[in-house]
């Protein structure tokens, strides 16, 4: 697999509260995570770092023979343990009261991906020249849009568009959305914080991914587009391209 990553503090913020990781060779899998922290007194960067590090710790020793249900359970449990760690840290450190983080994560094998997320960080799947959003934002504007109270255009400029309905670490118990998708050679998975998705439309992402460039150049271009569009928030993007070689059927046995 080809992997590219970039995180930028943006043009306004004093601290980068995003944190990310991409771990390869988990018995043939790749683990990718993006977390966007929130909270005063720099608590957001603590929350995102604690969450990502705990998820990575829990999944480093995955067995090779797990099926999709097992992978889904392991990923969910890792995120639930991360929620417990962030919440307990905030309880023990009053200056971090109310801190939390979004999390979007995926376990990628050669032909499928298991996803888990909470908050408004997103996962996109690019296949056959089209980009598809695979996660639903847990935000106030998304709920208003889903219920028909506002349009997508109104959501993009809504004064409360950053209000989250769910986040990791803010409560002792949390609900995680889980999913699965299948991907093929040449497909790309993007994980990003809202600092990117709020500034770079899906049509722009598609145009970058259609360019004859390296994956890192494509990622750099999308992050720069977010910066050029204002860059008011931290910006993080992790991309993984499926480079698995197709099976030559003529040489298969049996």
C-alpha positions as CSV (number, residue, x, y, z in Angstrom):
1,X,0.0,0.0,0.0
2,X,1.1,3.6,-0.7
3,X,0.6,5.9,2.3
4,X,0.8,9.7,2.5
5,X,0.1,12.0,5.5
6,X,0.2,15.7,6.3
7,X,-0.9,17.8,9.3
8,X,-0.8,21.6,9.5
9,X,-1.6,23.9,12.3
10,X,-3.4,26.2,9.9
11,X,-3.3,30.0,9.5
12,X,-5.1,31.0,12.8
13,X,-4.7,28.4,15.6
14,X,-1.8,28.6,18.1
15,X,-1.8,24.8,18.8
16,X,-2.4,21.8,16.5
17,X,-5.0,19.8,18.3
18,X,-5.1,17.1,15.6
19,X,-3.2,13.9,16.0
20,X,-2.9,11.0,13.6
21,X,-1.2,7.7,13.0
22,X,-0.7,5.1,10.2
23,X,0.6,1.8,11.3
24,X,1.6,-0.8,8.7
25,X,2.2,-4.6,8.8
26,X,-0.4,-5.5,11.4
27,X,-0.4,-9.1,10.0
28,X,-1.2,-7.8,6.5
29,X,-3.3,-4.8,7.6
30,X,-2.8,-1.1,7.8
31,X,-4.3,0.9,10.7
32,X,-5.0,4.6,10.0
33,X,-6.4,7.1,12.5
34,X,-7.2,10.8,12.6
35,X,-8.3,12.5,15.8
36,X,-9.3,16.2,16.2
37,X,-9.1,17.3,19.9
38,X,-11.2,19.9,21.6
39,X,-10.9,21.6,25.0
40,X,-9.4,24.7,26.6
41,X,-5.9,25.1,28.0
42,X,-4.4,22.9,25.3
43,X,-6.4,20.0,26.5
44,X,-7.5,19.1,23.0
45,X,-4.1,18.1,21.9
46,X,-3.8,15.9,24.9
47,X,-7.1,14.2,24.2
48,X,-6.3,13.5,20.6
49,X,-2.9,12.1,21.4
50,X,-4.1,9.9,24.3
51,X,-6.8,8.5,22.1
52,X,-4.6,7.7,19.1
53,X,-1.8,6.2,21.2
54,X,-4.3,4.0,23.1
55,X,-5.9,2.7,19.9
56,X,-2.6,1.9,18.4
57,X,-1.4,0.1,21.5
58,X,-4.5,-2.1,21.6
59,X,-4.2,-3.1,17.9
60,X,-0.5,-3.6,17.5
61,X,-0.7,-7.3,18.0
62,X,-3.6,-8.3,15.8
63,X,-3.7,-11.9,14.8
64,X,-3.6,-12.7,11.1
65,X,-6.6,-15.0,11.0
66,X,-9.3,-12.6,12.2
67,X,-12.6,-12.4,10.2
68,X,-14.4,-9.1,9.6
69,X,-16.5,-9.5,12.7
70,X,-13.5,-10.1,14.9
71,X,-11.7,-7.0,13.4
72,X,-14.8,-4.9,14.0
73,X,-15.0,-6.0,17.6
74,X,-11.3,-5.4,18.2
75,X,-11.4,-1.9,16.6
76,X,-14.5,-1.0,18.6
77,X,-13.0,-2.2,21.9
78,X,-9.8,-0.2,21.3
79,X,-11.8,3.0,20.8
80,X,-13.9,2.3,23.9
81,X,-10.7,1.9,25.9
82,X,-9.4,5.1,24.4
83,X,-12.7,6.8,25.5
84,X,-12.1,5.5,29.1
85,X,-8.5,6.8,29.1
86,X,-9.4,10.3,27.9
87,X,-12.3,10.6,30.2
88,X,-10.3,9.4,33.3
89,X,-7.5,11.8,32.4
90,X,-9.9,14.7,32.4
91,X,-11.4,13.7,35.7
92,X,-7.9,13.6,37.3
93,X,-6.8,16.9,35.8
94,X,-9.4,19.7,36.5
95,X,-7.7,22.0,34.0
96,X,-8.7,19.5,31.3
97,X,-12.3,19.4,32.3
98,X,-14.6,18.9,29.2
99,X,-11.8,17.9,26.9
100,X,-12.6,15.4,24.2
101,X,-11.7,14.4,20.6
102,X,-13.2,13.1,17.4
103,X,-11.8,9.8,16.1
104,X,-12.0,8.2,12.7
105,X,-10.1,5.0,12.2
106,X,-9.9,2.1,9.7
107,X,-8.3,-1.3,9.6
108,X,-7.4,-1.9,5.9
109,X,-6.7,-5.3,4.4
110,X,-6.0,-6.1,0.8
111,X,-9.7,-6.1,-0.2
112,X,-11.8,-4.7,2.7
113,X,-11.7,-1.9,5.3
114,X,-13.3,-1.9,8.7
115,X,-14.3,1.6,9.9
116,X,-15.1,3.2,13.3
117,X,-15.8,6.9,14.0
118,X,-17.2,9.4,16.5
119,X,-17.5,13.1,15.8
120,X,-17.0,14.9,12.5
121,X,-13.7,13.7,11.3
122,X,-14.4,11.8,8.0
123,X,-13.4,8.8,5.9
124,X,-13.8,8.9,2.1
125,X,-13.4,6.0,-0.4
126,X,-12.1,6.9,-3.8
127,X,-12.9,4.3,-6.5
128,X,-13.4,4.4,-10.3
129,X,-12.8,8.2,-10.3
130,X,-15.5,9.0,-7.7
131,X,-15.2,9.9,-4.0
132,X,-17.8,8.5,-1.6
133,X,-18.2,9.7,2.0
134,X,-18.3,6.6,4.3
135,X,-19.0,8.3,7.6
136,X,-21.8,10.5,9.0
137,X,-20.9,13.6,11.0
138,X,-22.1,13.5,14.6
139,X,-22.8,17.2,14.5
140,X,-25.7,19.6,15.1
141,X,-25.8,20.8,11.5
142,X,-25.8,17.2,10.2
143,X,-28.9,16.4,12.4
144,X,-30.6,19.5,11.2
145,X,-29.8,18.7,7.6
146,X,-30.9,15.1,8.0
147,X,-34.3,16.2,9.4
148,X,-34.8,18.6,6.5
149,X,-34.6,21.8,8.7
150,X,-31.6,23.2,6.7
151,X,-30.0,22.5,3.3
152,X,-26.5,21.4,2.7
153,X,-25.6,24.9,1.5
154,X,-27.0,26.4,4.8
155,X,-25.1,23.8,6.8
156,X,-21.8,24.9,5.3
157,X,-22.2,28.4,6.7
158,X,-24.3,27.7,9.8
159,X,-23.0,29.5,12.9
160,X,-23.2,26.3,15.0
161,X,-21.6,24.0,12.4
162,X,-18.8,23.1,14.8
163,X,-21.1,21.9,17.6
164,X,-20.7,18.1,18.0
165,X,-23.5,15.8,19.3
166,X,-21.0,13.0,20.1
167,X,-17.3,13.0,20.9
168,X,-14.8,10.6,22.5
169,X,-13.7,11.2,26.1
170,X,-16.5,13.6,27.2
171,X,-18.7,10.9,28.9
172,X,-17.9,7.6,30.6
173,X,-19.9,5.7,28.0
174,X,-19.9,6.4,24.3
175,X,-21.5,5.1,21.1
176,X,-19.2,4.3,18.1
177,X,-20.4,4.0,14.5
178,X,-19.0,1.0,12.7
179,X,-18.9,0.2,9.1
180,X,-17.2,-1.9,6.3
181,X,-16.4,-1.4,2.7
182,X,-14.6,-3.2,0.0
183,X,-11.8,-1.8,-2.1
184,X,-9.6,-2.8,-5.1
185,X,-6.2,-2.0,-6.6
186,X,-5.9,1.7,-7.3
187,X,-8.6,2.7,-4.8
188,X,-7.7,5.4,-2.2
189,X,-9.0,5.9,1.4
190,X,-8.8,9.4,2.9
191,X,-9.2,10.2,6.6
192,X,-9.3,13.8,7.5
193,X,-10.2,16.4,10.2
194,X,-12.9,18.9,9.5
195,X,-10.2,21.5,8.9
196,X,-9.8,19.9,5.5
197,X,-13.4,18.7,4.7
198,X,-14.8,22.1,5.5
199,X,-12.5,23.8,3.0
200,X,-12.0,21.2,0.3
201,X,-15.1,20.1,-1.6
202,X,-15.4,16.5,-2.7
203,X,-15.1,17.5,-6.3
204,X,-11.8,19.2,-5.6
205,X,-10.6,16.1,-3.8
206,X,-11.5,14.0,-6.8
207,X,-9.6,16.3,-9.2
208,X,-6.5,16.0,-7.1
209,X,-6.8,12.2,-6.9
210,X,-7.2,12.1,-10.7
211,X,-3.9,13.9,-11.2
212,X,-0.9,11.8,-12.4
213,X,1.0,12.6,-9.1
214,X,2.3,10.7,-6.2
215,X,-0.1,10.2,-3.4
216,X,2.0,12.5,-1.2
217,X,1.8,15.2,-3.8
218,X,-2.0,14.8,-4.0
219,X,-2.3,15.0,-0.2
220,X,0.0,18.1,-0.1
221,X,-2.1,19.8,-2.8
222,X,-5.4,19.2,-0.8
223,X,-3.9,20.5,2.4
224,X,-2.6,23.6,0.6
225,X,-6.1,24.2,-0.9
226,X,-7.5,24.2,2.6
227,X,-4.8,26.7,3.7
228,X,-5.5,28.9,0.7
229,X,-9.2,28.9,1.5
230,X,-8.6,30.4,4.9
231,X,-7.1,27.6,7.0
232,X,-8.9,28.8,10.2
233,X,-8.7,25.3,11.7
234,X,-6.0,22.6,12.1
235,X,-5.8,20.5,8.9
236,X,-4.9,16.8,8.8
237,X,-5.2,14.3,6.0
238,X,-4.1,10.6,5.9
239,X,-4.3,8.7,2.6
240,X,-3.8,5.1,1.8
241,X,-3.8,3.7,-1.8
242,X,-4.4,0.0,-2.4
243,X,-1.4,-1.2,-4.4
244,X,-2.1,-4.9,-4.1
245,X,-1.3,-6.9,-7.2
246,X,-4.2,-8.6,-8.9
247,X,-4.2,-12.4,-8.9
248,X,-3.2,-14.1,-12.2
249,X,-6.0,-16.5,-12.5
250,X,-4.2,-18.6,-15.1
251,X,-1.6,-19.6,-12.5
252,X,-3.9,-20.5,-9.7
253,X,-4.0,-24.1,-8.6
254,X,-7.1,-26.2,-8.2
